[in-house]
């Protein structure tokens, strides 16, 4: 087939395979919001316990990011993606069969470990198959494909759960994961040379980065130390932390309960509204990535433009007492997704260009845990804030959600300020034009 003989077509095939696997990772990420009430009722749990169970995904997802990055740079992303997809499959089975909240948390944690080995291998593969001037757009497309999973974890998953029940739904998802692991092993290739094609990318390190020896001359430990000594790494990572906490916690845990408790929507109506955020993400990730690759504007400035609307939205929720006019929910949710998707693709792109190509996996692996540690901390913490107010019947009052939104606003202010202070190497700016 021509597809297997043309390297330019083949790299898009690999993007599709990784996108489908990443789709499941994103579906798992926010699925608890759809089944939150099912879990509370079945296991007689409160919001704090639910937050702790949901957060095991993020703790373990975050914990495996550095080793996944190192493995992607050493044994190769193809092996990593295949192996971790199978781990996610096991986690799905455990979660679907869980007799209590403890086992459900273990299953959720295994899912977190498994899908934690998906995003970075994809970024590593693309860094060898796409040129630097294509990378922001490709990263945006990858994020958009994955976030179709966030879209499916809203109304489609709601229908599936209502049809099959939450247990059979997750067992079915586990069954889908096995052929995807086989497909990853058969299709993915770490570099064009493995298919007999010449290399696509020759990317010397930026002049602002201290010289790094060849793999034989510098150990993995020294590479990690060098990355951690780069101030730009910490500015980007901390900003990503304070952005991801509100985004992943609201979308992944409290959005559906909020819409049901405060506005009185049904589960199906709330699931429909939840679809708006990933739709915006899917639109924003490739579009803003494309603009970043094409416009004669620094990526820092575009990232600030992406973060500012999110800051504004949480401010509106805060000053309104936690409840805005229902007619604004759709546009605000959509723009949250657009700006969130654009910001994430730019965080990854800016970070990648601080370091030489052979350290892409390690650098992203050290940064990527930040967003998921944020979610792991914010979910039980916000659950505790809500339990401090208490439930009225089966619902939480507006005051409980307003407390949570206050935390989100402070977090976004910090994230914006960190990028405002970030100094981009001149080499990155010139390559961006």
KEVEX-116620 format. One record per residue (C-alpha): residue number from 0; x negated, y, z. Coordinates in Angstrom, 3 decimals, m for minus. Last residue first. Layout:
NUM, X, Y, Z
...
***
This chain:
432, m9.099, 33.387, 13.009
431, m9.238, 30.765, 15.771
430, m12.883, 29.878, 15.153
429, m13.836, 33.472, 15.986
428, m11.901, 33.389, 19.234
427, m13.298, 30.077, 20.363
426, m16.880, 31.191, 19.701
425, m16.272, 34.306, 21.776
424, m15.612, 32.167, 24.835
423, m12.176, 32.897, 26.390
422, m12.124, 34.752, 29.710
421, m9.067, 33.921, 31.834
420, m7.747, 36.736, 34.079
419, m4.336, 36.988, 32.352
418, m4.272, 33.199, 32.273
417, m4.495, 33.096, 36.071
416, m1.875, 35.837, 36.499
415, 0.703, 33.951, 34.436
414, 0.343, 30.769, 36.496
413, 0.537, 32.690, 39.792
412, 3.744, 34.464, 38.773
411, 5.159, 31.143, 37.572
410, 4.659, 29.571, 41.012
409, 6.281, 32.473, 42.823
408, 9.357, 32.162, 40.594
407, 9.602, 28.382, 41.043
406, 9.491, 28.706, 44.843
405, 12.367, 31.195, 44.732
404, 14.265, 28.798, 42.422
403, 14.102, 26.082, 45.103
402, 15.548, 28.355, 47.759
401, 18.310, 29.391, 45.363
400, 19.139, 25.699, 44.822
399, 19.862, 25.170, 48.510
398, 21.853, 28.413, 48.768
397, 24.109, 27.287, 45.908
396, 25.442, 24.391, 47.960
395, 24.384, 20.745, 47.608
394, 27.116, 18.280, 46.657
393, 28.431, 14.994, 48.067
392, 30.380, 16.572, 50.938
391, 28.678, 19.866, 51.659
390, 25.054, 18.885, 51.657
389, 22.294, 20.312, 53.805
388, 20.328, 23.550, 53.905
387, 17.197, 21.790, 55.183
386, 18.037, 18.950, 52.776
385, 17.548, 21.382, 49.907
384, 14.148, 22.536, 51.105
383, 13.110, 18.894, 51.668
382, 14.125, 18.009, 48.113
381, 12.076, 20.984, 46.921
380, 9.058, 19.540, 48.724
379, 9.777, 15.996, 47.491
378, 9.817, 17.186, 43.847
377, 7.190, 19.938, 44.098
376, 4.318, 17.721, 45.191
375, 4.650, 14.992, 42.546
374, 5.543, 17.632, 39.946
373, 2.367, 19.566, 40.731
372, 0.314, 16.358, 40.759
371, 1.770, 15.833, 37.311
370, 0.703, 19.187, 35.942
369, m2.756, 18.959, 37.471
368, m3.409, 15.410, 36.291
367, m3.947, 16.714, 32.717
366, m7.090, 18.715, 33.453
365, m9.573, 15.936, 34.225
364, m8.271, 13.698, 31.457
363, m8.276, 16.644, 29.050
362, m11.980, 17.166, 29.739
361, m12.824, 13.438, 29.644
360, m10.934, 12.781, 26.421
359, m12.370, 15.803, 24.622
358, m15.944, 15.122, 25.762
357, m17.177, 13.747, 22.407
356, m15.701, 16.796, 20.655
355, m17.894, 19.377, 22.390
354, m16.323, 21.526, 25.148
353, m14.521, 24.870, 25.640
352, m12.525, 24.195, 22.479
351, m10.581, 21.358, 24.044
350, m9.372, 23.607, 26.885
349, m7.883, 26.163, 24.486
348, m6.087, 23.444, 22.508
347, m4.678, 21.631, 25.541
346, m3.364, 24.797, 27.214
345, m2.069, 25.949, 23.817
344, 0.010, 22.799, 23.254
343, 1.456, 23.148, 26.766
342, 2.347, 26.823, 26.343
341, 4.195, 26.239, 23.080
340, 6.267, 23.429, 24.536
339, 7.159, 25.424, 27.641
338, 8.036, 28.506, 25.604
337, 10.419, 26.645, 23.323
336, 11.893, 24.555, 26.152
335, 12.580, 27.515, 28.417
334, 13.944, 29.313, 25.345
333, 16.522, 26.552, 24.876
332, 17.498, 26.455, 28.573
331, 17.926, 30.248, 28.594
330, 19.981, 30.260, 25.385
329, 22.280, 27.427, 26.635
328, 22.715, 28.646, 30.224
327, 23.548, 32.265, 29.359
326, 27.300, 31.695, 28.873
325, 27.437, 30.151, 32.365
324, 26.744, 33.531, 33.970
323, 23.807, 33.070, 36.327
322, 23.796, 31.272, 39.664
321, 20.803, 31.155, 41.998
320, 21.363, 34.400, 43.891
319, 21.345, 36.472, 40.713
318, 17.973, 37.974, 41.658
317, 16.321, 34.531, 41.768
316, 17.871, 33.027, 38.629
315, 16.880, 36.154, 36.713
314, 13.323, 35.965, 38.083
313, 13.200, 32.307, 37.059
312, 14.086, 33.393, 33.522
311, 11.513, 36.182, 33.392
310, 8.619, 33.908, 34.369
309, 9.686, 31.464, 31.668
308, 9.820, 34.351, 29.180
307, 6.249, 35.425, 30.095
306, 4.537, 32.062, 29.662
305, 4.723, 31.856, 25.873
304, 3.592, 35.458, 25.322
303, 0.686, 34.756, 27.692
302, m0.225, 31.685, 25.630
301, m0.137, 33.770, 22.446
300, m2.512, 36.266, 24.049
299, m4.902, 33.540, 25.157
298, m4.787, 32.008, 21.696
297, m6.260, 35.196, 20.280
296, m4.373, 36.718, 17.371
295, m5.282, 36.521, 13.668
294, m2.385, 34.151, 13.095
293, m2.738, 30.733, 11.447
292, m3.766, 28.140, 14.025
291, m1.916, 29.827, 16.923
290, 1.146, 30.274, 14.722
289, 1.170, 26.565, 13.890
288, 0.863, 25.671, 17.576
287, 3.757, 28.040, 18.312
286, 5.875, 26.222, 15.730
285, 4.692, 22.713, 16.595
284, 5.517, 22.970, 20.316
283, 8.449, 25.395, 20.118
282, 11.000, 23.385, 18.166
281, 10.573, 20.151, 20.122
280, 10.438, 22.100, 23.381
279, 13.638, 23.953, 22.500
278, 15.399, 20.665, 21.814
277, 13.835, 19.339, 25.026
276, 15.546, 22.136, 27.008
275, 18.916, 21.969, 25.218
274, 19.478, 18.267, 25.926
273, 20.046, 19.097, 29.611
272, 23.244, 20.926, 28.649
271, 24.663, 17.700, 27.208
270, 23.671, 15.763, 30.309
269, 25.533, 18.343, 32.415
268, 28.655, 17.846, 30.297
267, 28.351, 14.054, 30.557
266, 27.852, 14.176, 34.345
265, 30.850, 16.468, 34.728
264, 30.369, 20.203, 35.198
263, 31.323, 21.878, 38.481
262, 29.109, 24.927, 38.001
261, 27.094, 24.728, 41.232
260, 27.122, 21.011, 42.076
259, 27.300, 19.531, 38.556
258, 24.903, 21.949, 36.884
257, 22.493, 21.725, 39.806
256, 22.717, 17.903, 39.997
255, 21.836, 17.763, 36.263
254, 18.925, 20.215, 36.531
253, 17.466, 18.871, 39.789
252, 15.176, 15.964, 38.887
251, 13.272, 15.982, 35.610
250, 14.156, 19.355, 34.146
249, 13.849, 21.283, 37.393
248, 10.854, 19.389, 38.754
247, 9.008, 19.146, 35.449
246, 9.311, 22.848, 34.683
245, 8.791, 24.228, 38.188
244, 5.640, 22.211, 38.906
243, 4.334, 22.337, 35.344
242, 3.654, 26.065, 35.271
241, 1.763, 26.181, 38.576
240, m0.412, 23.213, 37.626
239, m1.064, 24.456, 34.070
238, m2.272, 27.745, 35.524
237, m4.553, 25.796, 37.844
236, m5.993, 23.758, 34.979
235, m6.543, 26.735, 32.676
234, m8.364, 28.795, 35.299
233, m10.287, 25.740, 36.504
232, m11.589, 24.793, 33.061
231, m12.469, 28.413, 32.327
230, m14.801, 28.416, 35.338
229, m16.953, 25.626, 33.884
228, m18.636, 23.775, 36.759
227, m16.016, 21.002, 36.605
226, m16.902, 20.293, 32.974
225, m20.612, 20.095, 33.769
224, m19.978, 17.818, 36.751
223, m17.864, 15.505, 34.596
222, m20.533, 15.337, 31.898
221, m23.177, 14.618, 34.523
220, m21.111, 11.738, 35.874
219, m20.567, 10.342, 32.382
218, m24.321, 10.178, 31.994
217, m26.458, 12.403, 29.793
216, m29.310, 11.387, 27.511
215, m27.830, 8.321, 25.859
214, m24.536, 10.069, 25.182
213, m26.463, 12.878, 23.503
212, m27.349, 15.873, 25.581
211, m25.089, 18.699, 26.479
210, m26.197, 22.243, 25.793
209, m24.445, 24.802, 27.928
208, m21.213, 26.054, 26.368
207, m21.119, 29.620, 25.040
206, m22.442, 28.536, 21.628
205, m19.407, 26.315, 21.118
204, m20.239, 22.601, 20.704
203, m20.761, 21.306, 17.173
202, m17.675, 19.956, 15.390
201, m18.092, 17.652, 12.384
200, m14.636, 16.328, 11.710
199, m13.170, 14.116, 9.011
198, m15.747, 11.318, 9.099
197, m16.176, 9.247, 5.915
196, m13.772, 6.325, 5.362
195, m14.506, 2.633, 5.946
194, m11.456, 2.080, 8.123
193, m13.512, 2.160, 11.311
192, m15.272, 5.241, 9.918
191, m12.000, 7.186, 10.164
190, m12.308, 7.048, 13.971
189, m10.452, 5.474, 16.907
188, m8.098, 3.390, 14.791
187, m4.423, 2.810, 15.586
186, m2.296, 0.541, 13.411
185, m2.456, m3.070, 14.678
184, m3.152, m2.404, 18.356
183, m0.531, 0.344, 18.567
182, 2.033, m1.846, 16.791
181, 1.531, m4.632, 19.328
180, 2.039, m2.146, 22.192
179, 5.203, m0.848, 20.471
178, 6.473, m4.416, 20.109
177, 6.247, m4.798, 23.916
176, 7.724, m1.419, 24.905
175, 11.185, m2.076, 23.427
174, 11.880, m4.852, 25.936
173, 11.002, m2.541, 28.838
172, 13.560, m0.027, 27.536
171, 16.182, m2.787, 27.659
170, 15.270, m3.545, 31.296
169, 15.640, 0.159, 32.020
168, 19.176, 0.302, 30.610
167, 20.106, m2.983, 32.274
166, 19.453, m1.429, 35.690
165, 21.087, 1.971, 35.070
164, 24.407, 0.512, 33.958
163, 25.024, m0.788, 30.460
162, 27.617, 1.641, 29.068
161, 27.437, 4.567, 31.526
160, 23.656, 4.195, 31.612
159, 23.466, 4.231, 27.806
158, 25.769, 7.262, 27.586
157, 23.639, 9.176, 30.095
156, 20.515, 8.048, 28.270
155, 21.877, 9.646, 25.087
154, 22.933, 12.848, 26.964
153, 19.644, 13.595, 28.706
152, 16.754, 11.147, 28.582
151, 17.027, 11.126, 24.791
150, 16.009, 14.780, 24.642
149, 13.111, 14.168, 27.011
148, 12.131, 11.281, 24.734
147, 12.349, 13.605, 21.726
146, 9.699, 15.226, 23.810
145, 7.133, 12.784, 22.556
144, 7.666, 13.776, 18.958
143, 7.464, 17.467, 19.898
142, 4.284, 16.960, 21.914
141, 2.662, 15.205, 18.971
140, 3.853, 17.951, 16.605
139, 2.357, 20.601, 18.916
138, m0.921, 18.706, 19.131
137, m0.943, 18.577, 15.339
136, m0.356, 22.346, 15.129
135, m3.089, 23.133, 17.654
134, m5.522, 20.721, 15.940
133, m5.308, 21.799, 12.322
132, m8.008, 24.513, 12.358
131, m10.174, 22.219, 14.499
130, m10.014, 19.519, 11.784
129, m7.889, 16.406, 12.251
128, m8.914, 12.715, 12.445
127, m11.515, 12.756, 15.227
126, m9.691, 15.133, 17.586
125, m6.463, 13.297, 16.681
124, m7.698, 10.054, 18.230
123, m8.729, 11.767, 21.473
122, m5.411, 13.631, 21.731
121, m3.550, 10.352, 21.270
120, m5.737, 8.579, 23.818
119, m4.932, 11.450, 26.249
118, m1.137, 11.182, 25.925
117, m0.715, 7.433, 26.400
116, m2.560, 6.127, 29.472
115, m0.374, 7.934, 32.005
114, 2.556, 6.053, 30.464
113, 1.339, 2.923, 32.205
112, 0.328, 4.394, 35.548
111, 3.598, 6.334, 35.839
110, 5.629, 3.255, 34.921
109, 3.772, 1.369, 37.632
108, 4.719, 4.143, 40.090
107, 8.389, 3.970, 39.097
106, 8.309, 0.240, 39.706
105, 6.746, 0.767, 43.121
104, 9.314, 3.484, 43.905
103, 12.147, 1.146, 42.887
102, 10.592, m1.466, 45.167
101, 10.776, 0.993, 48.080
100, 14.259, 2.246, 47.131
99, 15.782, m1.234, 47.378
98, 16.588, m4.378, 45.373
97, 14.539, m3.257, 42.319
96, 15.327, m5.193, 39.106
95, 15.327, m2.200, 36.733
94, 12.329, m0.641, 38.457
93, 10.278, m3.849, 38.332
92, 11.126, m4.377, 34.661
91, 10.271, m0.812, 33.743
90, 6.946, m1.050, 35.597
89, 5.973, m4.123, 33.578
88, 6.636, m2.283, 30.316
87, 4.568, 0.682, 31.531
86, 1.648, m1.713, 32.085
85, 2.066, m2.976, 28.503
84, 1.837, 0.574, 27.152
83, m1.310, 1.014, 29.252
82, m3.172, m1.772, 27.468
81, m2.291, m0.655, 23.944
80, m3.094, 3.028, 24.510
79, m6.439, 2.245, 26.170
78, m7.579, m0.170, 23.482
77, m6.854, 2.330, 20.702
76, m8.314, 5.240, 22.685
75, m11.872, 3.864, 22.731
74, m14.030, 1.851, 25.144
73, m16.070, 4.935, 26.113
72, m14.383, 8.313, 25.427
71, m10.882, 6.903, 25.885
70, m12.073, 5.099, 29.014
69, m13.326, 8.411, 30.460
68, m10.022, 10.137, 29.709
67, m8.017, 7.236, 31.129
66, m10.242, 7.288, 34.233
65, m9.532, 11.032, 34.700
64, m5.769, 10.704, 33.987
63, m5.075, 7.695, 36.218
62, m4.339, 9.721, 39.365
61, m1.964, 12.100, 37.594
60, 0.317, 9.343, 36.334
59, 0.046, 7.757, 39.781
58, 1.223, 10.866, 41.607
57, 3.727, 11.768, 38.876
56, 5.536, 8.433, 38.769
55, 5.510, 8.228, 42.573
54, 7.361, 11.584, 42.540
53, 10.723, 10.045, 41.647
52, 10.708, 7.905, 44.800
51, 9.620, 10.835, 46.990
50, 12.260, 13.130, 45.490
49, 14.973, 10.530, 46.017
48, 13.882, 10.086, 49.626
47, 14.005, 13.865, 50.175
46, 17.390, 14.184, 48.443
45, 19.016, 11.535, 50.648
44, 19.210, 7.764, 50.096
43, 22.032, 5.220, 50.557
42, 20.310, 2.810, 48.093
41, 23.220, 2.404, 45.682
40, 24.745, 5.859, 46.224
39, 21.510, 7.850, 46.072
38, 20.256, 5.790, 43.131
37, 23.449, 6.252, 41.124
36, 23.501, 9.966, 42.023
35, 20.014, 10.485, 40.633
34, 20.614, 8.416, 37.477
33, 20.440, 11.265, 34.949
32, 17.893, 13.325, 36.931
31, 15.735, 10.217, 37.380
30, 15.168, 9.953, 33.573
29, 12.904, 13.031, 33.406
28, 9.478, 11.443, 33.025
27, 10.674, 8.070, 31.781
26, 11.920, 9.614, 28.535
25, 8.646, 11.526, 28.202
24, 6.597, 8.329, 28.337
23, 9.034, 6.620, 25.960
22, 8.508, 9.326, 23.316
21, 4.744, 9.055, 23.879
20, 4.999, 5.580, 22.355
19, 6.944, 6.949, 19.388
18, 4.503, 9.841, 18.936
17, 1.501, 7.519, 19.077
16, 2.930, 5.507, 16.186
15, 3.891, 8.621, 14.213
14, 0.483, 10.245, 14.679
13, m1.081, 7.005, 13.496
12, 1.020, 7.128, 10.325
11, m0.002, 10.754, 9.864
10, m3.656, 9.685, 10.005
9, m2.946, 7.086, 7.338
8, m1.643, 9.646, 4.872
7, m4.859, 11.651, 4.888
6, m6.958, 8.489, 4.937
5, m5.279, 7.155, 1.743
4, m5.663, 3.391, 1.388
3, m3.192, 2.246, 4.055
2, m0.418, 4.526, 2.798
1, m1.111, 3.534, m0.797
0, 0.000, 0.000, 0.000
***
